[in-house]
Amino acid sequence: MHSLPLFVRLTNRPVILLGDGETAAAKRRLLERAGAIVADETTAAALAIVAIEDDGEAEAAVARLRARGILVNAVDRPALCDFTLPAIVDRDPVLIAIGTGGASAGLAASLRQRIEALLPSRLGDLARALRGARAEMRETWPDSADRRRALANALLPGGAIDPLGPDPDVAFWLSDIPDAANADIVRFTVRSADPDDLLVREARLLAQADQIYHEASVPSAILDRARADALRVVAEMPPDRLKPGLTLWIGMAS
């Protein structure tokens, strides 16, 4: 992973913007849409965007800003960037950012267009409904692991509140008081080091797993498809005792 994606709240915070022309105007619109205060170089700020066309002037501006400890994005100059601006799919409050580390803005834009076509406009409504139901979910599942599993099951394709389903209704789902999944273990063997060769079911299980036991030969590219907070243990055999939650044991085909 070449960068750590972050979502930064910019409401009423200054961001320096240098440059003229349509590129700078587009960055200004983006910053204002995020609630930032667009400022000049003399302003105290944590972030800056340099949209200057002349290479020499742009490099000098980046050097001045970095000398002040400001993180800089230099438009169309990836080597000078401390951070990059992704292509964005906006389903407020759901935001999806697509970045290529400056390798190809065109590729990021193409992916954004495809994702835009996949995601319904009501996705933000589902997010707000889930936020409003936090207290009820905590009451229904006091244990955080149970709560996470119940929600994960409900959000599965075809689940009670499938985000891409016809009418995900959080209130109706909670009215049934669904049970969280019991402790369980699933075993499977991966066939190659390429995560694209994972079956849909296997990729889904990796994304949901609470604990992962795996042979040492299982590649990190496969394990990286799991949640970052999932427990990972190198083991030749599945565990004798199960902890609450979904446990995977993954072997590697010889």
Secondary structure, DSSP 8 states (H G I E B T S, - for coil): --S-------TT-EEEEE--HHHHHHHHHHHHHTT-EEE-TTS--SEEEE--SSHHHHHHHHHHHHHTT-EEEETT-GGG-SS---EEEEETTEEEEE--TTS-HHHHHHHHHHHHHHS-TTHHHHHHHHHHTHHHHHHH--SHHHHHHHHHHHTSTTSTT-TTSS---HHHHHHT------SEEEEEEE-SS-GGGS-HHHHHHHHH-SEEEE-TTS-HHHHTTS-TTSEEEE-SS--SS--SSEEEEEEE--
